[in-house]
Amino acid sequence: MPDDWSAALTDAFAILLGRPLEEFAPDATYAVYYSCSDLAIDLFKAGFDVAPLARGEIVAPPFTAIPILGTLLEGWDLIAPHWSIDLGRSFFRAGDPGDGAAIGLPELDAGLPGSDLGHILTERGLSAGDIRDAYPEIDFRVHTDGTLFDAMRTITGTMLGPDRLFPLSPDWGVEPSWEERLAAVAHPELKAHLRHLCRTEDSARSDGALYLGSTDPGFEPPRPVIAAWQFGEAQSWSAVVQLP
C-alpha cells in the first residue's frame, strides 16, 4: 500500500476519532465487531454446517465453508461482504433471556463464543436450524491484525484501497458537524467515502451509515467502544472496541 495512502488514512482516522491514533494505547488489541439481528435470524433459518463453527475457522470471501453467510452479508451491507469473519471468536446469545433454556440450550442465555457453541451443538447432535427458535443474536468478530489502524481500515472499508472507495451517493444528507470536520480530509475520494459513512439518522436509513462516535451501539453486556456505525433502521451496527 503506498505510503501516501496510509498517511491519508491515518490523518482521516484522527479526524473521526477526535485525536491522533498514537494517543491511543499502542500495545492494546483493537477488535472489530458487526451485528445484524435480521441477518442472524436468516442465517439460522437457512441452517448451516456447524463444523466450521466448532473448528473456530476464519472464513473469508467467497465463504466456501459457510456460503449462506456470504450470501446474507451481500444482502445486508456494503462493507461486510469483504471482511474475513472469525467464527470461533464471534459471540452468540439468545435473543431474550430464557429463550436458550426454552429450547434446551441454557448456555445460549449467557452467551458464548462460536467455537464453544459449535462444540455443544456437535456433541448434542443439534443443527443450526434446531436453535433458531431462540432467535440467536450474533456479534461477528471481524478478523484484523489487532492494531487500531487496521481496525479502522477494516470497519470503514478502506482496506480495499484507494480504487475501491464509495462515492457520496446521493450527494446530500451528511451530518452537518461531520461535513464540517471532514472538510479537512485532503484526499477527495476518501473524503467522499467517509462523508457517505457520516450521514444523518434519516439519510442513513437508506444510504451509507450513521457515525455514532464512541457510543455503544448495542453490546450485551456493554463494552468500551472506540468508534461505531449504525445502518438502516438500526437493525445493524459495527464497532471498534479496545479489548481488556
LUMDOTOR-507994 format. One line per 5 residues: number of its first residue (from 1); for each residue x, y, z of N, C-alpha, C. Coordinates in nm, 4 decimals, always signed. Example, Ala and Ser with C-alpha at 12.3 -4.5 7.8 and 13.67 -1.06 7.14 Angstrom:
REM residues 2
1) +1.3190,-0.5690,+0.7800,+1.2300,-0.4500,+0.7800,+1.3200,-0.3300,+0.7800; +1.2850,-0.2250,+0.7080,+1.3670,-0.1060,+0.7140,+1.2900,+0.0030,+0.7870
//
This chain:
REM residues 244
1) +0.0858,-0.1188,+0.0000,+0.0000,+0.0000,+0.0000,+0.0898,+0.1243,+0.0000; +0.0658,+0.2193,-0.0893,+0.1514,+0.3378,-0.0960,+0.1516,+0.4131,+0.0362; +0.2687,+0.4713,+0.0703,+0.2814,+0.5456,+0.1955,+0.1864,+0.6639,+0.2013; +0.1624,+0.7290,+0.0862,+0.0746,+0.8461,+0.0884,-0.0699,+0.8055,+0.1197; -0.1100,+0.6862,+0.0784,-0.2435,+0.6376,+0.1112,-0.2546,+0.6065,+0.2606
6) -0.1527,+0.5437,+0.3162,-0.1517,+0.5164,+0.4597,-0.1560,+0.6465,+0.5391; -0.0827,+0.7456,+0.4925,-0.0812,+0.8744,+0.5613,-0.2173,+0.9416,+0.5534; -0.2824,+0.9319,+0.4363,-0.4155,+0.9913,+0.4202,-0.5150,+0.9246,+0.5148; -0.5062,+0.7914,+0.5263,-0.5957,+0.7200,+0.6173,-0.5688,+0.7578,+0.7626; -0.4420,+0.7641,+0.7996,-0.4060,+0.7982,+0.9375,-0.4621,+0.9352,+0.9750
11) -0.4479,+1.0322,+0.8856,-0.4989,+1.1672,+0.9128,-0.6519,+1.1665,+0.9212; -0.7168,+1.0940,+0.8321,-0.8630,+1.0904,+0.8307,-0.9175,+1.0210,+0.9558; -0.8522,+0.9129,+0.9980,-0.8984,+0.8424,+1.1180,-0.8835,+0.9300,+1.2418; -0.7792,+1.0130,+1.2443,-0.7618,+1.1048,+1.3573,-0.8791,+1.2026,+1.3651; -0.9310,+1.2430,+1.2500,-1.0472,+1.3326,+1.2476,-1.1698,+1.2603,+1.3019
16) -1.1912,+1.1373,+1.2571,-1.3064,+1.0602,+1.3043,-1.2991,+1.0330,+1.4549; -1.1795,+1.0035,+1.5043,-1.1627,+0.9648,+1.6442,-1.1434,+1.0840,+1.7373; -1.1173,+1.2000,+1.6803,-1.1005,+1.3199,+1.7631,-0.9617,+1.3387,+1.8189; -0.8721,+1.2494,+1.7871,-0.7321,+1.2615,+1.8301,-0.6465,+1.1649,+1.7484; -0.5159,+1.1892,+1.7408,-0.4291,+1.1031,+1.6604,-0.4270,+0.9594,+1.7111
21) -0.4039,+0.8660,+1.6215,-0.4004,+0.7256,+1.6585,-0.2932,+0.6964,+1.7622; -0.1807,+0.7706,+1.7569,-0.0717,+0.7426,+1.8510,-0.1066,+0.7800,+1.9950; -0.2167,+0.8512,+2.0142,-0.2588,+0.8836,+2.1502,-0.3406,+0.7720,+2.2147; -0.3758,+0.6714,+2.1379,-0.4433,+0.5539,+2.1926,-0.3374,+0.4530,+2.2385; -0.3760,+0.3664,+2.3296,-0.2816,+0.2683,+2.3852,-0.2173,+0.1868,+2.2735
26) -0.0870,+0.1996,+2.2529,-0.0234,+0.1339,+2.1382,-0.0136,-0.0178,+2.1501; -0.0131,-0.0695,+2.2721,+0.0039,-0.2136,+2.2907,-0.1287,-0.2871,+2.3104; -0.2391,-0.2128,+2.3060,-0.3702,-0.2756,+2.3237,-0.4111,-0.3496,+2.1966; -0.5076,-0.4390,+2.2109,-0.5671,-0.5069,+2.0960,-0.7010,-0.4415,+2.0662; -0.7213,-0.4072,+1.9399,-0.8447,-0.3430,+1.8957,-0.9189,-0.4391,+1.8044
31) -1.0440,-0.4649,+1.8367,-1.1225,-0.5627,+1.7631,-1.2402,-0.4958,+1.6937; -1.2809,-0.5542,+1.5820,-1.3975,-0.5063,+1.5071,-1.5084,-0.6098,+1.5196; -1.6287,-0.5614,+1.5506,-1.7466,-0.6476,+1.5588,-1.8558,-0.5933,+1.4674; -1.9379,-0.6852,+1.4189,-2.0514,-0.6493,+1.3344,-2.1721,-0.7302,+1.3801; -2.2865,-0.6628,+1.3920,-2.4083,-0.7315,+1.4352,-2.5254,-0.6865,+1.3493
36) -2.6056,-0.7835,+1.3067,-2.7281,-0.7546,+1.2318,-2.8315,-0.8576,+1.2741; -2.9314,-0.8149,+1.3497,-3.0298,-0.9082,+1.4039,-3.1060,-0.9808,+1.2937; -3.1421,-0.9098,+1.1883,-3.2151,-0.9734,+1.0789,-3.1289,-1.0769,+1.0073; -3.0014,-1.0446,+0.9875,-2.9105,-1.1391,+0.9225,-2.8967,-1.2646,+1.0068; -2.8836,-1.2489,+1.1403,-2.8681,-1.3640,+1.2279,-2.9898,-1.4559,+1.2202
41) -3.1090,-1.3971,+1.2208,-3.2310,-1.4768,+1.2106,-3.2331,-1.5542,+1.0790; -3.2007,-1.4851,+0.9690,-3.1990,-1.5510,+0.8382,-3.0935,-1.6609,+0.8321; -2.9799,-1.6396,+0.8968,-2.8723,-1.7379,+0.8950,-2.9161,-1.8682,+0.9612; -2.9808,-1.8584,+1.0771,-3.0233,-1.9796,+1.1472,-3.1452,-2.0435,+1.0805; -3.2294,-1.9638,+1.0203,-3.3419,-2.0209,+0.9457,-3.2917,-2.1042,+0.8286
46) -3.1892,-2.0537,+0.7612,-3.1366,-2.1240,+0.6441,-3.0598,-2.2487,+0.6853; -3.0052,-2.2474,+0.8073,-2.9245,-2.3600,+0.8516,-2.7863,-2.3554,+0.7879; -2.6886,-2.4100,+0.8569,-2.5532,-2.4137,+0.8024,-2.4753,-2.5225,+0.8753; -2.3676,-2.5648,+0.8158,-2.2811,-2.6669,+0.8743,-2.2145,-2.6081,+0.9979; -2.2334,-2.6711,+1.1144,-2.1760,-2.6171,+1.2381,-2.0291,-2.6554,+1.2549
51) -1.9765,-2.7415,+1.1684,-1.8377,-2.7848,+1.1822,-1.7385,-2.6685,+1.1742; -1.7507,-2.5750,+1.0778,-1.6575,-2.4608,+1.0766,-1.6667,-2.3766,+1.2034; -1.7852,-2.3721,+1.2635,-1.8036,-2.3006,+1.3888,-1.7239,-2.3691,+1.4995; -1.7397,-2.5000,+1.5105,-1.6689,-2.5765,+1.6135,-1.5176,-2.5691,+1.5955; -1.4734,-2.5635,+1.4700,-1.3282,-2.5543,+1.4443,-1.2754,-2.4132,+1.4656
56) -1.3655,-2.3167,+1.4832,-1.3227,-2.1784,+1.5006,-1.2576,-2.1214,+1.3768; -1.3107,-2.1553,+1.2608,-1.2495,-2.1112,+1.1355,-1.2632,-1.9602,+1.1151; -1.1667,-1.9060,+1.0457,-1.1764,-1.7700,+0.9935,-1.2169,-1.7836,+0.8479; -1.3386,-1.7411,+0.8167,-1.3912,-1.7593,+0.6811,-1.3835,-1.6276,+0.6060; -1.3371,-1.6357,+0.4830,-1.3162,-1.5171,+0.4004,-1.3932,-1.5310,+0.2707
61) -1.4214,-1.4189,+0.2029,-1.4881,-1.4269,+0.0736,-1.4148,-1.5241,-0.0177; -1.4847,-1.6136,-0.0870,-1.6299,-1.6238,-0.1067,-1.7028,-1.7123,-0.0061; -1.6480,-1.7316,+0.1132,-1.7152,-1.8033,+0.2218,-1.7565,-1.9456,+0.1812; -1.6628,-2.0187,+0.1234,-1.6950,-2.1528,+0.0748,-1.7331,-2.2480,+0.1879; -1.6817,-2.2258,+0.3109,-1.7133,-2.3148,+0.4222,-1.8538,-2.2913,+0.4768
66) -1.9067,-2.1710,+0.4544,-2.0402,-2.1373,+0.5037,-2.1020,-2.0359,+0.4061; -2.1352,-2.0831,+0.2851,-2.1748,-1.9933,+0.1762,-2.2969,-1.9073,+0.2075; -2.3903,-1.9564,+0.2909,-2.5079,-1.8766,+0.3215,-2.4686,-1.7470,+0.3922; -2.3609,-1.7497,+0.4699,-2.3146,-1.6282,+0.5371,-2.2729,-1.5233,+0.4348; -2.1987,-1.5647,+0.3322,-2.1588,-1.4711,+0.2281,-2.2780,-1.4125,+0.1557
71) -2.3757,-1.4967,+0.1267,-2.4969,-1.4506,+0.0580,-2.5705,-1.3461,+0.1411; -2.5839,-1.3722,+0.2715,-2.6561,-1.2790,+0.3582,-2.5795,-1.1493,+0.3791; -2.4479,-1.1571,+0.3937,-2.3691,-1.0342,+0.4076,-2.3837,-0.9475,+0.2838; -2.3858,-1.0099,+0.1678,-2.4028,-0.9348,+0.0425,-2.5358,-0.8604,+0.0420; -2.6361,-0.9204,+0.1029,-2.7674,-0.8594,+0.1009,-2.7880,-0.7511,+0.2036
76) -2.7007,-0.7444,+0.3054,-2.7258,-0.6531,+0.4168,-2.6269,-0.5391,+0.4289; -2.5117,-0.5464,+0.3646,-2.4099,-0.4462,+0.3942,-2.3179,-0.4252,+0.2746; -2.2636,-0.3039,+0.2629,-2.1703,-0.2734,+0.1555,-2.0282,-0.3191,+0.1875; -1.9891,-0.3083,+0.3139,-1.8514,-0.3367,+0.3534,-1.8347,-0.4803,+0.4006; -1.9284,-0.5307,+0.4787,-1.9155,-0.6619,+0.5428,-1.8852,-0.7770,+0.4464
81) -1.9367,-0.7782,+0.3233,-1.9047,-0.8914,+0.2340,-1.7564,-0.9055,+0.2034; -1.6777,-0.8015,+0.2309,-1.5345,-0.8045,+0.2014,-1.4510,-0.8426,+0.3229; -1.5140,-0.8641,+0.4370,-1.4420,-0.8992,+0.5586,-1.4154,-1.0487,+0.5683; -1.3154,-1.0832,+0.6493,-1.2964,-1.2201,+0.6955,-1.3584,-1.2281,+0.8349; -1.4405,-1.3308,+0.8588,-1.5132,-1.3443,+0.9844,-1.4511,-1.4558,+1.0686
86) -1.4139,-1.4210,+1.1909,-1.3588,-1.5176,+1.2851,-1.4760,-1.5848,+1.3567; -1.5174,-1.7004,+1.3066,-1.6341,-1.7681,+1.3624,-1.6129,-1.8094,+1.5074; -1.4936,-1.8547,+1.5408,-1.4671,-1.9037,+1.6751,-1.4752,-1.7959,+1.7803; -1.4373,-1.6729,+1.7457,-1.4383,-1.5636,+1.8433,-1.5581,-1.4713,+1.8266; -1.6486,-1.5053,+1.7348,-1.7761,-1.4342,+1.7296,-1.8577,-1.4766,+1.8510
91) -1.9514,-1.3908,+1.8932,-2.0245,-1.4176,+2.0181,-2.1719,-1.4385,+1.9878; -2.2266,-1.5490,+2.0393,-2.3641,-1.5898,+2.0138,-2.4435,-1.5863,+2.1444; -2.5657,-1.5351,+2.1384,-2.6509,-1.5331,+2.2572,-2.7976,-1.5398,+2.2139; -2.8829,-1.5851,+2.3061,-3.0265,-1.5912,+2.2785,-3.0818,-1.4499,+2.2632; -3.1873,-1.4391,+2.1826,-3.2470,-1.3079,+2.1596,-3.3011,-1.2448,+2.2858
96) -3.3609,-1.3234,+2.3728,-3.4135,-1.2757,+2.5005,-3.3768,-1.3750,+2.6095; -3.3573,-1.3268,+2.7346,-3.3244,-1.4185,+2.8438,-3.4300,-1.5287,+2.8566; -3.3837,-1.6503,+2.8680,-3.4744,-1.7641,+2.8809,-3.5026,-1.8348,+2.7504; -3.4772,-1.7692,+2.6372,-3.5034,-1.8336,+2.5082,-3.4129,-1.9546,+2.4866; -3.2884,-1.9466,+2.5368,-3.1977,-2.0593,+2.5234,-3.2435,-2.1788,+2.6058
101) -3.2797,-2.1519,+2.7316,-3.3272,-2.2598,+2.8190,-3.4531,-2.3241,+2.7632; -3.5363,-2.2443,+2.6983,-3.6631,-2.2966,+2.6451,-3.6414,-2.4000,+2.5361; -3.5280,-2.3961,+2.4689,-3.5005,-2.4954,+2.3640,-3.3969,-2.5976,+2.4110; -3.3665,-2.5971,+2.5426,-3.2711,-2.6927,+2.5957,-3.1266,-2.6540,+2.5778; -3.1004,-2.5245,+2.5576,-2.9637,-2.4771,+2.5403,-2.9421,-2.3553,+2.6307
106) -2.9405,-2.3760,+2.7633,-2.9304,-2.2628,+2.8558,-2.8020,-2.1826,+2.8403; -2.6971,-2.2467,+2.7865,-2.5710,-2.1750,+2.7670,-2.5886,-2.0535,+2.6766; -2.6882,-2.0609,+2.5897,-2.7099,-1.9521,+2.4944,-2.7655,-1.8273,+2.5626; -2.8262,-1.8419,+2.6799,-2.8812,-1.7261,+2.7503,-2.7700,-1.6351,+2.8008; -2.6618,-1.6931,+2.8508,-2.5478,-1.6136,+2.8972,-2.4611,-1.5689,+2.7808
111) -2.4693,-1.6410,+2.6696,-2.3870,-1.6107,+2.5533,-2.2561,-1.6872,+2.5575; -2.2046,-1.7218,+2.4417,-2.0803,-1.7971,+2.4349,-2.0142,-1.7794,+2.2990; -1.8814,-1.7991,+2.2942,-1.8105,-1.7870,+2.1663,-1.8574,-1.8913,+2.0666; -1.8372,-1.8633,+1.9408,-1.8815,-1.9528,+1.8359,-1.8209,-2.0913,+1.8440; -1.6924,-2.1005,+1.8796,-1.6297,-2.2328,+1.8879,-1.6947,-2.3171,+1.9966
116) -1.7291,-2.2544,+2.1113,-1.7962,-2.3281,+2.2180,-1.9358,-2.3729,+2.1738; -2.0078,-2.2838,+2.1074,-2.1410,-2.3188,+2.0587,-2.1324,-2.4333,+1.9585; -2.0355,-2.4265,+1.8688,-2.0197,-2.5329,+1.7697,-1.9936,-2.6678,+1.8335; -1.9096,-2.6692,+1.9378,-1.8815,-2.7948,+2.0068,-2.0064,-2.8486,+2.0764; -2.0834,-2.7594,+2.1412,-2.2050,-2.8027,+2.2107,-2.3056,-2.8614,+2.1118
121) -2.3263,-2.7929,+2.0006,-2.4212,-2.8422,+1.9010,-2.3767,-2.9770,+1.8456; -2.2472,-2.9909,+1.8213,-2.1946,-3.1168,+1.7684,-2.2115,-3.2306,+1.8683; -2.1761,-3.2031,+1.9945,-2.1849,-3.3070,+2.0980,-2.3292,-3.3520,+2.1231; -2.4241,-3.2596,+2.1075,-2.5644,-3.2923,+2.1352,-2.6415,-3.3308,+2.0097; -2.5698,-3.3390,+1.8986,-2.6343,-3.3791,+1.7743,-2.7353,-3.2787,+1.7236
126) -2.7104,-3.1496,+1.7490,-2.8021,-3.0439,+1.7059,-2.7482,-2.9728,+1.5829; -2.8397,-2.9160,+1.5070,-2.8026,-2.8388,+1.3891,-2.8274,-2.6910,+1.4160; -2.7807,-2.6072,+1.3251,-2.8071,-2.4639,+1.3376,-2.9571,-2.4378,+1.3392; -3.0316,-2.5108,+1.2564,-3.1757,-2.4907,+1.2495,-3.2477,-2.5252,+1.3779; -3.1866,-2.6135,+1.4582,-3.2508,-2.6561,+1.5830,-3.2600,-2.5438,+1.6855
131) -3.1761,-2.4413,+1.6748,-3.1771,-2.3370,+1.7764,-3.2343,-2.2043,+1.7259; -3.2951,-2.2068,+1.6078,-3.3454,-2.0810,+1.5540,-3.4599,-2.0238,+1.6368; -3.5322,-2.1096,+1.7123,-3.6432,-2.0601,+1.7936,-3.5960,-1.9752,+1.9112; -3.4658,-1.9764,+1.9389,-3.4093,-1.8889,+2.0424,-3.3721,-1.7528,+1.9843; -3.3972,-1.7337,+1.8548,-3.3665,-1.6087,+1.7850,-3.2262,-1.5587,+1.8197
136) -3.1239,-1.6419,+1.7944,-2.9888,-1.6052,+1.8370,-2.9411,-1.4730,+1.7763; -2.8750,-1.3943,+1.8583,-2.8059,-1.2732,+1.8142,-2.6585,-1.3088,+1.7989; -2.5918,-1.2438,+1.7042,-2.4501,-1.2714,+1.6813,-2.3731,-1.1401,+1.6732; -2.2665,-1.1304,+1.7532,-2.1685,-1.0240,+1.7342,-2.0535,-1.0879,+1.6578; -2.0519,-1.0688,+1.5261,-1.9471,-1.1280,+1.4438,-1.8135,-1.0599,+1.4728
141) -1.7114,-1.1382,+1.4986,-1.5759,-1.0844,+1.5166,-1.5086,-1.0811,+1.3790; -1.4708,-0.9633,+1.3366,-1.4051,-0.9461,+1.2074,-1.2548,-0.9643,+1.2261; -1.1934,-1.0401,+1.1393,-1.0501,-1.0696,+1.1533,-0.9663,-0.9481,+1.1127; -0.8820,-0.9021,+1.2050,-0.7868,-0.7935,+1.1784,-0.6539,-0.8300,+1.2437; -0.5535,-0.7425,+1.2293,-0.4234,-0.7721,+1.2906,-0.4131,-0.7219,+1.4342
146) -0.5205,-0.6637,+1.4874,-0.5217,-0.6206,+1.6264,-0.4834,-0.4760,+1.6500; -0.4314,-0.4084,+1.5473,-0.3947,-0.2670,+1.5636,-0.5162,-0.1781,+1.5416; -0.5104,-0.0574,+1.5976,-0.6191,+0.0372,+1.5779,-0.6262,+0.0809,+1.4318; -0.5116,+0.0970,+1.3679,-0.5115,+0.1376,+1.2268,-0.5829,+0.0350,+1.1405; -0.5517,-0.0925,+1.1604,-0.6160,-0.1958,+1.0784,-0.7643,-0.2078,+1.1127
151) -0.7983,-0.1892,+1.2403,-0.9397,-0.1928,+1.2789,-1.0172,-0.0815,+1.2094; -0.9610,+0.0374,+1.2041,-1.0294,+0.1494,+1.1391,-1.0356,+0.1307,+0.9874; -0.9292,+0.0781,+0.9287,-0.9325,+0.0472,+0.7841,-1.0424,-0.0515,+0.7541; -1.0521,-0.1547,+0.8378,-1.1471,-0.2628,+0.8140,-1.2899,-0.2152,+0.8310; -1.3170,-0.1440,+0.9391,-1.4548,-0.1062,+0.9679,-1.5069,-0.0018,+0.8692
156) -1.4176,+0.0788,+0.8126,-1.4607,+0.1794,+0.7141,-1.4543,+0.1278,+0.5705; -1.4036,+0.0072,+0.5510,-1.3938,-0.0466,+0.4156,-1.2791,+0.0096,+0.3352; -1.1939,+0.0890,+0.3968,-1.0822,+0.1485,+0.3232,-0.9664,+0.0503,+0.3080; -0.9783,-0.0684,+0.3680,-0.8767,-0.1717,+0.3478,-0.8756,-0.2198,+0.2034; -0.9819,-0.1873,+0.1280,-0.9900,-0.2287,-0.0126,-0.9006,-0.1436,-0.1026
161) -0.8485,-0.0314,-0.0492,-0.7573,+0.0527,-0.1251,-0.8248,+0.1729,-0.1881; -0.7455,+0.2652,-0.2383,-0.7988,+0.3916,-0.2916,-0.8840,+0.3770,-0.4166; -0.8754,+0.2617,-0.4834,-0.9542,+0.2419,-0.6054,-1.0896,+0.1774,-0.5786; -1.1218,+0.1497,-0.4499,-1.2472,+0.0820,-0.4173,-1.3288,+0.1634,-0.3157; -1.3220,+0.2943,-0.3265,-1.3939,+0.3812,-0.2330,-1.5357,+0.4060,-0.2812
166) -1.6266,+0.4350,-0.1851,-1.7650,+0.4649,-0.2198,-1.7789,+0.6111,-0.2594; -1.8586,+0.6404,-0.3606,-1.8921,+0.7802,-0.3873,-1.9965,+0.8276,-0.2874; -2.0111,+0.9571,-0.2738,-2.1182,+1.0118,-0.1910,-2.2443,+1.0133,-0.2757; -2.3252,+0.9108,-0.2597,-2.4463,+0.8965,-0.3416,-2.5617,+0.8489,-0.2553; -2.6702,+0.9294,-0.2473,-2.6890,+1.0610,-0.3075,-2.5976,+1.1656,-0.2426
171) -2.5763,+1.2750,-0.3126,-2.4782,+1.3739,-0.2677,-2.5390,+1.4765,-0.1729; -2.6166,+1.4272,-0.0778,-2.6733,+1.5109,+0.0267,-2.6971,+1.4216,+0.1482; -2.7318,+1.4815,+0.2616,-2.7664,+1.4028,+0.3792,-2.6522,+1.3750,+0.4746; -2.5390,+1.4429,+0.4572,-2.4280,+1.4260,+0.5515,-2.4593,+1.5031,+0.6792; -2.4265,+1.4455,+0.7938,-2.4497,+1.5125,+0.9213,-2.3658,+1.6407,+0.9252
176) -2.4272,+1.7561,+0.9514,-2.3577,+1.8853,+0.9365,-2.2253,+1.8960,+1.0117; -2.2189,+1.8481,+1.1348,-2.0942,+1.8624,+1.2105,-1.9823,+1.7797,+1.1477; -2.0185,+1.6617,+1.0905,-1.9168,+1.5804,+1.0235,-1.8844,+1.6348,+0.8854; -1.9783,+1.6975,+0.8224,-1.9493,+1.7668,+0.6959,-1.8387,+1.8694,+0.7182; -1.8508,+1.9413,+0.8288,-1.7518,+2.0449,+0.8602,-1.6163,+1.9845,+0.8946
181) -1.6154,+1.8823,+0.9799,-1.4880,+1.8249,+1.0225,-1.4173,+1.7495,+0.9100; -1.4950,+1.6785,+0.8281,-1.4338,+1.6004,+0.7202,-1.3857,+1.6866,+0.6042; -1.4176,+1.8142,+0.6075,-1.3644,+1.9061,+0.5058,-1.2127,+1.9110,+0.5108; -1.1548,+1.8733,+0.6248,-1.0095,+1.8764,+0.6399,-0.9411,+1.7563,+0.5747; -1.0170,+1.6560,+0.5293,-0.9575,+1.5399,+0.4614,-0.9115,+1.5832,+0.3231
186) -0.7820,+1.5727,+0.2980,-0.7262,+1.6251,+0.1734,-0.7550,+1.5366,+0.0525; -0.7645,+1.4076,+0.0719,-0.7865,+1.3125,-0.0379,-0.9346,+1.3192,-0.0772; -0.9678,+1.3674,-0.1970,-1.1085,+1.3932,-0.2307,-1.1962,+1.2685,-0.2322; -1.1463,+1.1575,-0.2866,-1.2282,+1.0365,-0.2899,-1.2465,+0.9779,-0.1506; -1.1435,+0.9853,-0.0678,-1.1550,+0.9384,+0.0699,-1.2534,+1.0260,+0.1476
191) -1.2500,+1.1549,+0.1227,-1.3441,+1.2458,+0.1881,-1.4878,+1.2082,+0.1536; -1.5152,+1.1824,+0.0261,-1.6500,+1.1443,-0.0157,-1.6908,+1.0121,+0.0491; -1.5978,+0.9177,+0.0556,-1.6244,+0.7865,+0.1152,-1.6649,+0.8009,+0.2621; -1.5895,+0.8794,+0.3363,-1.6178,+0.8962,+0.4790,-1.7422,+0.9809,+0.5026; -1.7678,+1.0761,+0.4164,-1.8922,+1.1529,+0.4281,-2.0125,+1.0601,+0.4098
196) -1.9997,+0.9618,+0.3194,-2.1070,+0.8647,+0.2964,-2.1333,+0.7830,+0.4229; -2.0310,+0.7673,+0.5073,-2.0439,+0.6912,+0.6307,-2.0730,+0.7803,+0.7519; -2.0999,+0.9062,+0.7276,-2.1293,+1.0014,+0.8359,-2.2571,+1.0789,+0.8038; -2.3608,+1.0074,+0.7682,-2.4866,+1.0691,+0.7295,-2.5735,+1.0999,+0.8511; -2.6795,+1.1737,+0.8281,-2.7782,+1.1962,+0.9336,-2.8541,+1.0662,+0.9584
201) -2.9248,+1.0601,+1.0696,-3.0010,+0.9384,+1.1009,-3.1050,+0.9093,+0.9932; -3.1724,+1.0127,+0.9450,-3.2732,+0.9931,+0.8402,-3.2095,+0.9455,+0.7100; -3.1001,+1.0089,+0.6701,-3.0335,+0.9728,+0.5454,-2.9761,+0.8322,+0.5511; -2.9225,+0.7944,+0.6685,-2.8592,+0.6625,+0.6831,-2.9590,+0.5483,+0.6815; -3.0873,+0.5775,+0.6908,-3.1858,+0.4695,+0.6839,-3.1835,+0.3999,+0.5482
206) -3.1431,+0.4728,+0.4449,-3.1438,+0.4139,+0.3109,-3.0074,+0.4146,+0.2440; -2.9137,+0.4958,+0.2936,-2.7837,+0.5098,+0.2276,-2.6732,+0.5269,+0.3312; -2.5563,+0.4698,+0.3013,-2.4410,+0.4926,+0.3865,-2.4615,+0.4471,+0.5290; -2.4178,+0.5296,+0.6233,-2.4232,+0.4909,+0.7639,-2.4285,+0.6145,+0.8524; -2.4721,+0.5912,+0.9751,-2.4728,+0.6932,+1.0793,-2.3530,+0.6669,+1.1698
211) -2.2656,+0.7661,+1.1835,-2.1492,+0.7506,+1.2698,-2.1884,+0.7835,+1.4131; -2.1646,+0.6893,+1.5037,-2.2028,+0.7046,+1.6439,-2.0888,+0.7514,+1.7317; -1.9693,+0.7696,+1.6756,-1.8553,+0.8025,+1.7590,-1.8254,+0.6886,+1.8540; -1.8059,+0.7193,+1.9821,-1.7721,+0.6160,+2.0803,-1.8943,+0.5645,+2.1568; -2.0142,+0.5938,+2.1074,-2.1362,+0.5442,+2.1706,-2.1496,+0.3936,+2.1500
216) -2.1808,+0.3207,+2.2558,-2.2021,+0.1764,+2.2460,-2.3257,+0.1506,+2.1597; -2.3109,+0.0760,+2.0497,-2.4250,+0.0568,+1.9588,-2.5224,-0.0521,+2.0019; -2.4870,-0.1311,+2.1064,-2.5796,-0.2362,+2.1475,-2.5155,-0.3630,+2.1979; -2.3910,-0.3551,+2.2459,-2.3264,-0.4739,+2.3009,-2.3987,-0.5189,+2.4274; -2.4089,-0.6491,+2.4444,-2.4626,-0.7090,+2.5670,-2.3618,-0.8103,+2.6200
221) -2.2976,-0.7826,+2.7349,-2.3033,-0.6590,+2.8122,-2.2293,-0.5466,+2.7402; -2.2518,-0.4198,+2.7822,-2.1860,-0.3056,+2.7166,-2.0338,-0.3174,+2.7206; -1.9708,-0.2571,+2.6213,-1.8246,-0.2585,+2.6135,-1.7734,-0.1172,+2.5875; -1.6465,-0.0914,+2.6214,-1.5874,+0.0382,+2.5865,-1.5633,+0.0452,+2.4357; -1.6259,+0.1396,+2.3702,-1.6227,+0.1494,+2.2241,-1.5326,+0.2642,+2.1806
226) -1.4528,+0.2406,+2.0791,-1.3667,+0.3444,+2.0219,-1.4398,+0.4184,+1.9102; -1.5083,+0.3444,+1.8238,-1.5819,+0.4034,+1.7113,-1.6896,+0.3051,+1.6676; -1.8065,+0.3572,+1.6310,-1.9167,+0.2691,+1.5913,-2.0026,+0.3344,+1.4843; -2.0651,+0.2490,+1.4035,-2.1561,+0.2940,+1.2985,-2.2877,+0.2168,+1.3082; -2.3946,+0.2814,+1.2657,-2.5275,+0.2197,+1.2627,-2.5815,+0.2264,+1.1206
231) -2.6527,+0.1214,+1.0792,-2.7006,+0.1111,+0.9421,-2.8518,+0.0903,+0.9376; -2.9126,+0.1391,+0.8315,-3.0544,+0.1155,+0.8075,-3.1421,+0.1660,+0.9200; -3.2388,+0.0846,+0.9574,-3.3311,+0.1191,+1.0659,-3.2763,+0.0705,+1.1998; -3.1458,+0.0843,+1.2175,-3.0759,+0.0472,+1.3409,-3.0740,-0.1026,+1.3651; -3.1035,-0.1839,+1.2630,-3.1003,-0.3282,+1.2821,-2.9593,-0.3839,+1.2718
236) -2.8640,-0.3019,+1.2294,-2.7274,-0.3494,+1.2213,-2.6295,-0.2405,+1.2621; -2.5138,-0.2830,+1.3107,-2.4118,-0.1887,+1.3535,-2.2749,-0.2553,+1.3437; -2.1711,-0.1715,+1.3447,-2.0339,-0.2200,+1.3524,-1.9593,-0.1344,+1.4541; -1.8569,-0.1897,+1.5158,-1.7873,-0.1164,+1.6202,-1.6437,-0.1633,+1.6349; -1.5570,-0.0682,+1.6698,-1.4209,-0.0979,+1.7123,-1.4174,-0.0878,+1.8634
241) -1.3675,-0.1908,+1.9302,-1.3533,-0.1882,+2.0745,-1.2093,-0.2173,+2.1120; -1.1677,-0.1599,+2.2252,-1.0367,-0.1929,+2.2819,-1.0570,-0.3068,+2.3799; -0.9923,-0.4174,+2.3551,-1.0096,-0.5342,+2.4401,-0.9320,-0.5187,+2.5704; -0.9870,-0.5730,+2.6798,-0.9173,-0.5612,+2.8090,-0.7898,-0.6435,+2.8107
//
